[in-house]
Amino acid sequence: MIDKVDLDYDPEVIEGRVREFWEANDVYERSRKRDLDVEERFYFVDGPPYTTGRIHLGTTWNKIIKDAVLRYTTLKGIPVMDRAGWDMHGLPIEVKVEKEFDFESKQDIEDFGIDNFVDECKNYALQYKESMTEQFKELGAWLDWDDPYMTINNNYIESAWWTLKRADERGLLEKGKRIVNWCPRCETALADSEVEYDEVLDPSIFVKFPVKGEENRFIVIWTTTPWTIPSNLAVAVNPDYEYSVVKAYRDGDSEELIVSSELVENVLKEGRYEDYEVLETFEGSELEGLKYEFPLASQVPEQKELESDLVHTVFAEEFVTVEKTGLVHSAPSHGHEDFDMGQKRGLPLFSIVNAEGRYTDKGGKYSGKYVKDANSVIIDDLNENGLLLSSDEITHRYGHCWRCDTSIIYLATTQWFLNVSQLKDKMVSEVDRVDWTPEWAGSSRFKDWVSNAKDWCISRQRYWGIPLPVWECSCGARETIGTIEELKEKSINCPESGLELHRPHVDKIKLECNDCGLKMQRVEDVIDVWFDSGVASWANLKFPQEEDAFEEWWPADFIVEGHDQTRGWFYSQLGAGVLAFDRAPYESVLMHGFVLDENGKKMSKSVGNVVQPEEIIEKYGTDTLRLYLLSECAPWEDLKFNWDECQNVKRTLNVFWNVYKFASTYMALDEFEPKKDLKKEDLKIEDRWILSKLNNLMKNVKTAMENRQIHKGARYIKSFILEDLSRWYVRLIRDRTWVEAEDKDKYTAYETLHEVMHKTLIVMSPYTPFITENIYQNLVKNLSFGKESVHLETYPTQNKEFIDNELEQQMEIAREIIESASHARQLIELNLRWPVNKITIEPNNNEIVEAIEAMDEIIKDQVNTKKIETLTPNSEFPELQTVLQPDMGVIGPKFKGKAEKVMNIIKEKNIKPEELPKTIEVDGEEIEITKNMVNQETKVPERYSKSSFTNGEIYVDGELTEKLKQEGYAKETIRRIQEMRKELDLHVEEYIEVQIDIPNNELETSITEWRDHISHETRAKKLEIDTANGKLTKQWEINGKPLKIAVTPTK
């Protein structure tokens, strides 16, 4: 039994009720575990968010996209694996805890106690995991929240260890000293993906390095990092470029400078030289071996102690570009290319900067200074040494730590690396194999990133993370542990129970060295947090501990994250997958954009343009938020949040709710119970049309979802609700539902509307799970074919019998004609309640004629016309009048002073074209009017109003006969009584008594003539033309004619 619904759409009430229903009936669990005899499996891996605070609109969009895809997949009856994931290690958590305790350095942490700090990090991560879970549930995001994968669990850590051991077994795990991104504040290495770039202001200096053995001759270099000059060991030139020695003049003095020939003018302009001459030129290769004097020798005396003849030498290297001076200052301990060149050339590593970014005791004058703070001092010293050619500032992109925002430095440190560069070709081929949406996300953006893959620095000098499972012995031996079982087997003190794999507990576990018998100590580093999430697809399945689930589900069928993850999770998974299994661990990827403000700017608390998801939910409801985010733009585009568009989506859902109210009201009134036995021969044309639209909607949404065009599916649904279901079909069947007797057409309308609502609810449910569930519970659940939840339904199969694309096209033409006729009425201020005698349609082709014939009754009813006259294609409306308009360009010059009188007479006499030439009299003079003096124009007679549509014209006859006026007055009266019923808050089935006081005879005659019709339409048991006095009495006017109406409810 369908119950009548009186409530307006109230998202807060509905969504709360639905959540309770889902919880009480285990709907999520049942939807995921249905046994529908489907062989296919769908393994989804949730990209784990950091448990560091409240969710934002970006993470909201992410989870909603995932939820829509998963709900759709379960509607297909496919079993789904969808454990929620949480990234709970690393700097994101550590920095939050440090702030809580006002820690400023690693020393503060160690004073606090590593065990205490790790406990605080764990508690913080678990606390926010719980609060974020509730926020995601609020969105209607269905995942396995009760058994999520968490990177802090021992079984997850074991999966990461197993993967590293696999890499070590393949010879791909290596310890070495290399240049890394280094955060001086966090005192740890960072991956490239953990470095964020901003525009910053830095020094821009040109420095002269004196050539050894040459008086007054200098090599000129340029740098934005003066702090690296104390570590300078070499200068690089390009072997194939031309370099010049120029004698430069300034203030009466001269000096010889060596710079790239192409850049001479620019360099001399920087130094404000007045003139110059080129003394000689060299190929860069000829400068190889040139010696120079270290420019800060007195400030950094330790440089003099370097035992190498190679230092402070010019080397020819291919990486040098024609930029600034064409010569590059090289500090091998502070740059990738510098380091590589130093290794190739046999230069020593002169490391004078420590983990805090401060100069060590070897830094001479600068010892103890933070490197960035030393810039100005170094510039002053260079200037005092007479070696500063120029000093300025430059705005450029510079890297910052992703978590604490400290400027990074490049530093040569000992780290652990995964040699993924050796796997680059395989990784690139795997990128090509994966299905990417959009396609360019893989073929362009991600492939470019992978093609330039460097070896992966996986060690971090921190505390809260997966411990690096490498034990070393003082004899040089090392052991990589892959499982807990292996650890227990090889350790000499591993606890049998209560094993905690985090620091500092795991640090205490010792192994016995197989080579020398001494104790092996674990390397204190933890693993890059991106490696944590990189192993998610098999750690989530508890592999290698449990192999059955891995065999059944792996690899992942689908993952989805933001475009920033091309450098992050997409990459870390690919690298880990190829390391462990020689393949990508995912089959398909959807990359989505960022949520920006309405001006396309990044949302920021400091700017004040942040919109929180709970603000939108509080104002419009969760379903509105979901449908807005899923329909506003393609997932891979950046979404510019707009409150007005959000409100429009709420209106769409409100419209859908009103259709539901309409359906439930009349179906309940007639105690209608659907039989699901629609027969094509019983259907009226509007029924066949909406069923065709419905079946095409089902097909189009399915295609959109299968192709990850989620936004298109959402837009199809919105358009169907607004344009087809509400604004058209319901409008066409209202009169059929109003019939009180047992009527076949009425019940066919009910059957059709119910079928449309039922299937639309299923199709909509992945997008708007709350409103669809609420409506389903009343319209479908309790019927013989109903399921307990809309989310336990199966995605509807398209019924090709009901698809009629020609009918849809004809209805589209009819709707355009109706809209055009409505416009024509507006032009003569004749509203739709007033009937017209006829409309004449002037079509351009036979397709329009056929559509008019098919839709004749609908067009007549919706235009409110008694007759449609359709002309043959391309013929002209016979009532058009041809009039002649005087051509001033001809008449003016010919008749001069009399021209105006001539034009007026032509207009007054209404001369016909066939009468030309015609003689007229002007001031007693006869004048002949010829064809060249006039232009022909067609004129629509005053009784008609004309409007155009795509393939024709419409003429509405606006002349009202007495009979038409009477009908118009009656319908205007009905509208006013209906408004009074609404004001009295009467249910549709309630009866009334009506009294109408009419001082106007014409109006009285009309209402008397149409009394029965008015009574029927307003459910008036009695309608009297008398003194108006009832429960609600109101004074009205119809076309300036007054009347008073009284309405009183009755049984």
ZAFI-668857 format. One record per residue (C-alpha): x, y, z. Coordinates in pm, whole numbers, plus 32768, in hexadecimal, padded with zeros to 4 digits. Each point is the difference from the previous one (the first is absolute). Example, Ala and Ser with C-alpha at 12.3 -4.5 7.8 and 13.67 -1.06 7.14 Angstrom:
<pts>
84CE7E3E830C;808981587FBE;
</pts>
This chain:
<pts>
800080008000;808281567F9F;7FD481108104;7FB181667FAE;811F80F0804B;7FB3815E807A;8157806A807B;80D580EB7F36;81627F967FA9;80CA801B8143;815E7F6E7FC9;80638006816D;7ED57F31806E;800B7F157ED5;81767FBF800F;7FFC7FBF8176;7EE37F0B7FD8;80AD7F4D7EE2;81497FDC80BE;7F467F5D811E;7F527F147F0C;81477F997F5B;80A47FC38151;7EDE7F3A8090;7FE07F217ECE;81707FCB7FA3;7FB380847EA5;816B804E7FAC;807B7EA48057;7EE27F597F44;803080D77ECB;816E7F9E7FE7;7FD27E8C8040;7EDB7FA17F22;801F7EAF7F56;7F7E80457EA3;80C97EF27F51;80F280FD7F6C;81617F8B7FB6;808F815F7FE7;80A8809D8130;80448170803F;812A805380DB;800E816D8062;8123808F80C7;7FB2813880C6;811680FF7FE2;804580348174;7FD781638083;80E4807E8114;7F587FFC8151;805B8167804C;7EBC80BF802A;7EB0804D7F66;7FAA7FA77E9E;7FE581187EFF;7F4480277EB9;81177F557F3E;7FF67EC480D3;7E8580177FFD;7FF77FFD7E83;80F87EE18000;7F327F2480E7;7EB980517F4D;80917F9E7EAE;80767EB88096;7EB17FC180A4;7F3A80417EC1;80D77F0A7F3C;7FEA7EF5810F;7E888022802D;7FD37FE57E89;80DE7ECB7FF6;7F377F51810F;7EC0804F7F43;80917F2A7EEB;80127EE380FB;817D7FF68000;80A47FA7814D;80D781238077;8133801180E0;8009815F808F;80B9801C814A;80318167806D;816D8066801B;80BE80E380EE;815E808F7FD6;806E80288169;817C80257FFC;80F981077FA3;804081728019;7E9080607FD6;7FBB7F678156;814D8055809F;7FE581737FB1;7EA1800F8096;807A7F608144;813480E08009;7F1B812F7FF1;7F2F7F7C811F;81377FE980DB;80AF81377F73;81277F2E7F8B;80ED80B97F18;81097EFA7FBA;80507E8F8006;80BE803A8140;7EB9806A80A7;7F6A7EB57F94;81217F328082;7FF780BC814B;7E8C7FAD8014;804D7E967FB1;7FD87F517EB2;7F127F03809A;7F258115808E;800580BE7EB8;7FA57ECC7F34;7EE17FB680F0;7F8081637FD4;80157FDF7E86;7F407EB9800C;7EF3809180E2;7FE181337F22;7FDB7F2A7EC7;7EFA7F1E809E;7F3B8125808E;7FE480AD7EAF;7FBD7EB97F4F;7EC47FE280D3;7F8B81657FC9;80497FF87E8A;7F467EB57FE2;7EC880A7808A;802881227F0D;801E7F147ED8;7ED17F3B8075;7F3F8148800B;803D80187E89;7F5A7EAF7FCB;81517F707F9C;7FE57E87801A;81487F4E8045;80627EF180F3;803280F08121;7FF97EEB8107;812F7F4B7F77;80D781077F55;81687FD07F9F;80E480D580D6;816F80337FB1;80557FEB8174;7F917E96802E;81057EEF8018;7F6F7F3B7EDE;801481357F23;81648048806F;80567E987FB0;7F80802C7E9C;80E3812E7FD4;81287F3D808F;7FBA7EDD7F16;800780EF7ED7;814C80988069;80987EA8802C;7F837FA77EA5;80B481367F7C;813B7FA080BD;7FF47EA07F72;7FF4809A7EA7;812D80DA804D;7F2D813D7FF9;802F8073816A;813A80CC8029;80AA80D48107;80C4812A7F86;805A816B8022;7F3F80D97F0E;7F5E81517FE4;7EA3800A8096;7EF581038045;803C8055816C;7F1F80B080F8;80DD80AB8104;7EDF802B80F0;7F897E947FF2;816B7F8A7FD2;7FA57EFA7F02;80127FAB7E91;7ECB80457F2C;7F857F617EBF;7FCD80DF7ED0;7E897FD38031;8020808A8161;808E814A7F84;7F0781147FB4;805F81307F37;7FAF816F8035;807A81487F74;810C808D80E9;80F681228005;816E7F988005;815480A57FC1;807B800C7E99;817880397FF7;81137FFD7EFA;81517FA28097;816280157F76;80E57ED78042;816E80697FCB;80B97F2F7EFC;81347F66809E;8147808C7F78;7F5381127F38;7FFC81618086;7EB080AE7FF2;7F527EE47F40;7EC07F67808B;7F067EEC7FBF;7E9E808E8031;7EEE7F258099;7E9980488067;7F3C7F6A8122;7EC4802A80D1;80997F3B8121;812B80C68085;80017F12812A;80887EEA7F1E;813780C57F9B;80C17F9F813D;7FDF7E977F7F;806F80507E9C;80F87F097F6B;7FE180357E88;7F6E80C77EDF;7F5A7F5D7ED4;7FED80777E97;7F5A7F657ED0;81077F5E7F1E;7F50806F7EC0;7FB6816C8056;80DC81227FA6;809180CC811D;80A681557FEC;810E80B180C6;7F91816C8000;80B8812D8085;7EF580C880B3;8022816F805A;7F6080B48124;805B813D80BF;815380177F54;80647E9D805B;7FF37EBE7F3D;7FEE7E8A8048;7FEA7EC87F30;7EC67F2A801D;7FBA7EA27F78;7E907FD07FA1;7F317F597EF1;802680C27EBC;7E8880137FD9;7FDA809E8157;811681038000;7F19812C7FD6;7F137F8A8115;81187FBD80F9;80AA814D7FC2;7EB480B1802A;7FD77F558153;815980828068;7FBA815C7F73;81377FF97F28;802681217F10;80B57F537EE2;80B07EBF7FA5;80D37F527EFC;80187E8D7FB0;81637F878035;7FD67E947F9A;7EFC7EE97FE3;80057E8F805E;7F2A7ECD7FDC;7F8C7F918157;80CF7EC47FDF;813A80D77FEC;7FB8808E815A;800D7EA08098;81057FF98116;801081798035;80498045816F;7F6A811580D0;802180848160;7EEF7FB680FE;7F4E81528039;7FCB7FD4817A;81537F708059;803380DC8133;7E9D7FC7807F;80047E837FD2;816B7F9C803E;7FA27E8E8011;7FF380077E82;817B80217FF8;801F7EB180B2;7F567F3C7EEB;80F37EF97F82;7FAB80067E8E;809A80A17ED1;7EAB7FF47F56;7F4F810280D9;7FC281607F7F;801B7F8C7E98;7F2C80437ECB;7F5C7EC87F6A;7F497FE27EB4;7EA87F5F8038;7ED17FCF7F1F;7EFE806B8105;806E816F7FF1;7F0C80E67F47;8025815C7F6B;7F6E80BA8127;8076813280C6;817A7FD07FC8;80177EA67F65;80E17F8D811F;7F757F3E8127;808B80098161;80087E9E8086;7FDF7F8E816B;7FEE7E827FEE;7F647FE5815A;7EDA80E07F9D;7F817FA87EA6;7FA67ECF7F2F;80CC805B7ECE;8117808580D9;800B7EB880C1;7FFA7F2B7EC5;811880CE7F65;80C97FED8142;7FDE7E868009;80647FE17E94;812780EC8027;807A7F758149;7FBD813580CE;7FEB7FDE8179;7EB9804680B9;8032813D80C5;7ED77FEE80EF;7FEE812980E9;7E8480128037;7F5A7F298108;7EA27F6A801B;7F7781418099;807180C77ED1;811980A780C4;817080177FAC;80DC7F1380C2;81518058809C;80977FD47EA6;7F3181297F8C;810080F78085;7F6E815A802F;7EA27F7A7FBD;80097EE58100;7EB77FDE80BD;7F4080E07F10;7EC17F877F56;80517FF27E8D;7EEC80E87F8D;805F80FF8109;81687FF67F86;7FA7807C7EA2;802081718052;81487FCD80C0;80997F3D7EE0;7F97810B7F08;80A7810A80D8;813D7F2F8016;800D7FCF7E88;7FD681737FD7;8119804A80F9;80DD7F097F44;7FBB80C87EC2;7F5B7ED57F5B;7E9280667FF6;7FAE806B7E9D;7E9380508051;7EF57FB38102;7E8780097FD5;7ECB7F36805A;7F2E7F137F2F;7EA57F6C8024;7FFF7E927F9F;7F637EB08059;80A57F5A8127;7FB67EC180BC;7F6F7FE9815E;7FBE7EDE80EA;7E9F7F847FC3;7FB07FF58172;80BB811780B7;803180F07ED9;8176802A8045;80D980477ED0;80B17EC17F9D;81727FE57FB7;80BB7F047F2D;80E67F3680DD;80E67ED87FCA;7FA47EFD8104;800C7E88802B;7EAB7F6E7FAD;7F557EC27F8C;7F887FF47E9A;7F257F257F29;809F7FF67EA9;7EBD80357F40;80C680A77EE8;80617E9D7F9B;7E8D7FAD7FDF;7FA281397F41;7FB87F557EB2;7F1B7F0180A6;7F4F811180C4;7FC380C97EC3;7F727ED07F4D;7F177FC38128;7F8481677FE9;7F9D7FB67E98;7F467EC58069;7F2B80A7810D;7EAF80977FA0;801181758054;7EE380F8801F;804080F67F6C;80E47F537F09;81028119800A;802D7FD48177;80C37EC67FB2;808880357EA1;807D815E8047;801180778167;80517EBB80B7;80D07F667EED;80DC81347FF1;80367FEE8179;80547E8B7FF8;80E7802B7ED5;80D780E780D4;7FFA7F1F8133;812E801480E2;80647F038105;7F1180128123;808C80798149;7F2D7F3B80F7;80B3804A8148;7F8F810F80ED;80B780788134;7EC7800F80D2;7F3F7F3F8107;7E967FBA7FA1;80017F1A7ED6;80367E9E7F8B;815D7FA9807C;80F97FAD7EEE;80277E838025;817880037FD2;80F47F8C810B;8175804D7FE0;81357F7580A7;814380B6804C;80AC7F047F20;7F4380897ED3;7EFD7EEC7FE2;7E9080557FE0;7EB57F498011;7EAC80697F74;7ED77F6880B8;7EC47FB77F38;7F087F7080FC;7FB87FF38174;80407E8B7FF9;8158803D7F6A;8049810A8106;7FAA7F12811B;80CC7EEE7F61;813B80D17FCF;7FF480E58131;809E7FB5814D;7F0880C780D3;7EB780287F42;7ED27FE680E9;7F1C7EDA7FB9;7EC580C98045;7F9D816F8007;80F7804C7EEB;800481757FAB;80A9804A7EB4;801B81778030;812480C2808A;809B7FF780FB;7F8D7E9C8051;807A7F667EBB;814E80B5802B;80477F23812D;7FE07EBB7F3D;81547F717FA3;80677EFC7F01;81317F218009;80EF80437EE2;80387EC97F2C;815480847F93;80A3805A814C;7F0D7F998111;7FDD815F808F;7EB480AC803D;7F5F80B17EDB;7F50814D8041;7ED3807D7F3D;803D81337F2B;7F45811480BA;7F5680937ECD;7E8F7FDB7FB6;7F6D7FD07EA5;7F7A81117F1D;7E8A801B804B;7FB87FEB7E8B;808A7E9F8006;7EFF7FB3810F;7EDF80527F19;80BA7F757ED2;7FCF7E9A807E;7E8F80398051;7F6C7F1B7EF6;809D7EC58095;802980748168;7E8980417FFD;7FD57E8D7FAC;80F37FA1811A;80F97F727F0C;80EF7F4C802C;7F667F7D8145;7EC17F957F4A;80167F977E95;7E997F977FB0;7F7181617FFB;812880757F32;7FC67EF07EFE;7E8D80527FEC;8009817C7FF6;815380917F9D;804F80DB7F3F;7F1981248046;7EF6803A7EF8;7FD981708048;809E812080BF;7FAF81727FFD;80BD812A808D;8058816A7FB0;80F280697EF1;810C804C8104;801E7E87802F;80B57FD67EB5;8133805780D1;7F747F538134;7F267ECD8029;7FDE7FA17E91;817B80027FEB;80517F57814B;7F0E7EE57FB1;808F7FD27EA4;81667FFA8083;7FAF7F0F811A;7F2E7F257F1A;81107FDB7EFB;81027FC48112;7F327EE9809A;7F377F6B7EE0;808980937EBC;7EB380A97FB6;7F2681258063;7F227FA68127;7ECD80A47F63;7F3B7FCF7EBE;7F50814F7FDD;802E815D808E;7F1B812D8011;80B781448043;7F33811F808C;804581738026;800A80F08125;7EE080C58099;804381757FDE;7F3B8135805D;7F12809D7F03;811D80D47F71;80DB7ED27FC5;80E1804A812A;807F7EFA80F3;7F317FF9813F;80CA80808126;7FAF80558169;80E7812C7FF2;7F4980897ECF;7EAE7FB4809F;7F6C7F527ECE;7FDC7EA48096;7EAC7F567FE4;7FD87ED980EA;7F2B7ED57F9A;7F3480168140;7F9681657F9F;7F677F7D7EBE;7F5F7ED680AD;7F6680DF810A;7F7180E97EF9;7F987F107EED;80317E988072;80F47EEA7FAA;7F547F917EBF;801581617F77;8172800C8050;80357EAE7F5A;7F3880497EC5;80A181567FE0;81647F7A8018;7FB37EDF7F15;7F5880D57EF4;80AD81528008;81287FA07F27;80BE7ED77F74;80B57F51811F;815880497F6E;7FBF81767FEA;802D80F08123;7EB08051809B;7FB5816F804C;7F107FF58121;7ECB80D87FD0;7EEC802E8102;7EFB805E7EF8;803A7EBE7F3E;7FE87F3F8143;7EAF80A08040;7F8E7FA17EA0;804F7E94804A;7F318017813F;7EE080847F2B;80237ED27F1A;7FDE7F128126;7EDC80CB8081;7F587FDB7EAC;80397E88800E;7F6A7FF7815C;7ECD80BB7F83;7FD37EFE7EEC;800D7EF98112;7EFC80BF80CC;7F2280187ECE;80217E8C7FBA;7FCC7F928168;7ED580E6802F;7F317F7A7EE1;80787E9A8018;7FA97FF88173;7EB180A77FBE;7FA37EEC7F0C;80A97EED80CD;80CB7FB27ECA;80EB7ED58005;80E07FD47ECE;7FE37EBE7F40;8136802D7F26;7F347F967ED0;802A81267F14;7F847FAA7EA5;806080DA7EDE;7EA17FF97F6E;7F7080948141;80F08123800A;7FAF815E7F94;810080BA7F32;808D80BC812C;802B7EB480BA;80BD7F667EDE;80D681397FE9;8067800A8172;804B7E8A7FFE;80DF80317ED2;80B0812180B2;80247F288138;809E7EDF7F46;80EF80E77F4D;8055809F8151;80567EA8808B;80DE7FBA7ED4;80AA81578004;804A7FFF8174;808A7E9F7FEA;80E380627EDD;8074813680BC;80517F3C813B;80B07EE87F42;80DB81077F58;803780BF8147;7F49812B7F6B;7F538025814E;7FA1816A7FC3;7F447FA37EC3;7F337EFD80BA;7FA481038107;7F9F80FD7EF6;7F277F027F49;7F457FC28144;7FD08171804E;7F8480477EA1;7F107EDA800A;7F6C806F814D;7FD7816B7F9F;7FB47FFD7E8E;7F587EB37FC6;7F637F7D813C;7F92813680BE;7FD181137F00;7F677F217EF8;7F807EA88056;7F5B80628149;7F70812F7F52;7F6C7F227EF0;7F5F7F0380EB;7F7180E6810B;7EA27FF77F6B;800D7E827FEA;80527FDE8173;7EE480EC805C;7EF37F127F7E;7F447F74812E;7F627ED07F5D;80AB7EB57FB8;80AC80657EC0;80F17F3A7F28;80C181337F8A;802F80738166;808A7EB18072;80E07FE97ECF;808B8155805F;803A7F7E8162;80AB7EC47F81;80DC80CB7F18;805A81048106;804F7EF280FF;80DC7F477F09;80B781447FB3;802F8058816E;80707E9F805D;810B7FEB7EF1;806D816A8031;80347FC28174;80EB7EE07FB2;80C080C27EF8;801C812F80E6;80607F40813A;817C80057FCF;7FF0817B7FDE;7EFC80598109;7FDF7ED480E8;7F2E80A8810E;7ED780947F44;7FE87ECD7F21;7FFC7F17812C;7EF680CE80B0;7F1880057ED2;80427E927FB2;7F917F9A815C;7EA380837FB9;7FD67FD27E89;80A27EAB7FCF;807C7F458135;7EB37F7A807C;7F8A7F8B7EAC;80247E977F8F;812B804D7F23;80A980F380F4;814C7FC580AB;804E80708160;80D5811E7F7A;803280AD7EB6;81707FA9802D;7FA87E8E7FF7;7F6280297EA9;80A37F9B7EB9;804F81077EF9;7ED87FF87F0F;80267F5C7EAD;7F9B80D37ED9;7EB47F927F65;8032803A7E8D;7E8D7FCC7FBF;7FBC814E80A4;811280C67F50;7F7280DB7EED;80FB81077F97;7F1980807EEC;7EF0803C8102;80F880BA80DD;806080DD7EDB;7E9280467FAF;7FBC805A816C;812C80E97FFC;7F6C80AF7ECF;7EAC801580AA;809D80988138;80B281057F30;7EBC80557F4C;7F4A801E814C;811180DF808D;7FF880D97EC9;7E83801C8012;80208064816D;80EE81147F97;7F0880757EF9;7EF48012810F;80E380D180DB;802B80FA7EE7;7E8B80488009;7FE67FD7817B;7F1D7ED17FEA;80557F01810C;7FDB7E8A7FD3;7EB77FE480BD;7F5080B87EE7;7FAB7F197EDD;8038806C7E9A;7F417F977ECE;812A7F847F3A;8173800A7FC7;80967FEC7EA7;81517F587FD3;80DB804F7ED5;80FB7ED97FF7;81457FF07F3D;7FF77E897FBF;7F2E7EC5800B;80A57F898141;7F53812080B4;7EB47FAB7F5C;801A7E968073;8058806C8161;7ED280E9800C;7F1B7EEC7F88;808A7F0D8105;7FEF80FF811B;7EC080B07F95;7F407FC98146;8127805680DF;804A81417F41;7E9280698007;7FE27FB98173;814580AB8062;7FCE812E7F21;7E8F80108066;7F81801A7E9D;7ECB7F707F60;80A67FB97EB5;81567FDB7F5B;802580647E97;813C7F747F61;807180917EB5;80C27F3D7EFC;817A8026802C;809381497F8B;7EAE80957FAC;7FA481568088;7EF680528103;7EDC806E7F25;7F8B810F80F2;814280C67FD9;7FCE81547F69;80F1809F7F0A;802F8175803C;80D281027F4B;80F080DB80C0;8086813C7F58;81747FFC7FB7;8086814E8080;81487FC67F48;7F42801F7EB5;7EDC80E4805B;80D3810580BA;80E280697EDF;7EE27FEB7F02;7EF580C980B2;80D680CD80F1;7F1380E480C8;7ED27F2E7FB2;80AD7EB7805D;7F637FE4815A;7EA0803A7F7A;80397EFF7EEE;806D7EFA8102;7ED3804580E0;7F097FDD7EE0;809E7EB47F96;7FD27F7D8163;7E9A80878023;7F817F767EB5;80887EA2804E;80617FD07E95;801A7E977F8C;81287F877F30;7F227F9F7EE0;7F7E816A7FE9;8157808B7F9F;804A80DD7F51;7EF480DB80A4;7FBB81727FEE;7FC380C48140;7FB6816F8038;80E480D680DA;7FAB8172802C;7F337FF97EBF;81187F5E7F3B;7FE37EA17F74;812A7F258050;80417EA47F7E;80757F018100;80D27EEE7F61;80877EB58089;815C808E803D;7F72810080F7;7F7E7EFC80F5;806D7EC780B8;7F197ED88035;7FD07F7E8161;7F247EEE808E;7F2A8053812B;7F597F1C80FC;7E9580628032;7FB780968155;7F307ED58072;812E7F1A7FE0;81437FE980C5;81317F687F5B;81237F3D8096;81177F2E7F6B;808D7EAB8053;81287F437F6D;7F4C7F7F7ECC;7EDB80E47FCD;7F188118806D;7EC9800380DC;7ED680EA7FEA;7F17800F812A;7EA180837FC0;7FCB80EE8123;7E9A80647FB3;7F207F85811A;7E987FA47FBC;7F008016811B;80127E88802A;817C800C8020;7FEA811C80FA;7F0D7F3C80D8;80F17EDB800C;811E80EC8052;7F4380A3811F;7FA97EA78086;816B7F8F8002;8070814480A6;7EFB7FC1810C;807F7E9C8032;816280808033;7F9180EF8111;7F377EF680B6;81297F137FEF;80DF810B809B;7F058022811C;80007E858033;817A8013801F;7FE7812080F5;7F127F2D80D1;81017EE47FF1;7EFB7F0A7F80;805C7EA47F8E;7FBA7FB07E96;7EE07F158054;7F4780F580E6;7EBB809B7F8A;7F94816C8019;7ED280E07FD9;8027813C7F32;7F3E81477FF8;804C81057EF9;7F848166800A;800D80887E99;7F9281647FB6;80597FD97E8E;7EFD7F617F16;80FC7F7E7F03;80C67F578112;7EC77F7380A2;7F897F6E7EB6;81507F587FCA;800E7F64815B;7E967F8F7FEB;80427F5F7EAE;81357F4C8081;7F847FB88162;801D7E837FE7;815F80107F74;807380F3810D;7F687F24810F;80AB7EC97F79;815680A27FE2;7FF68097815D;7F4E7EDA80AF;7EDF80E8805B;7ECB7F418075;7F3B81427FE9;8040813B7F33;7F1181238036;7FFA81547F5F;7F9F80BF8133;808780D78115;815C7F7D8047;80367FA5816B;80CF7ED08063;81277F8580C9;80E380B87F0C;7F7681277F3C;80D080C77F0C;7FCA81197F07;80877FBC7EA3;800D809B7EA6;7FF77F577EAC;806080E77EE4;7F93812B80D0;7EB27F63805E;7FD27FDB817C;7F7A7ECB80B0;80017F7E8163;80367E8E8047;7FBA7F458143;80847E9E803C;7F957F1D811C;80817E998034;7EF07EF98013;7FD97E88801D;
</pts>
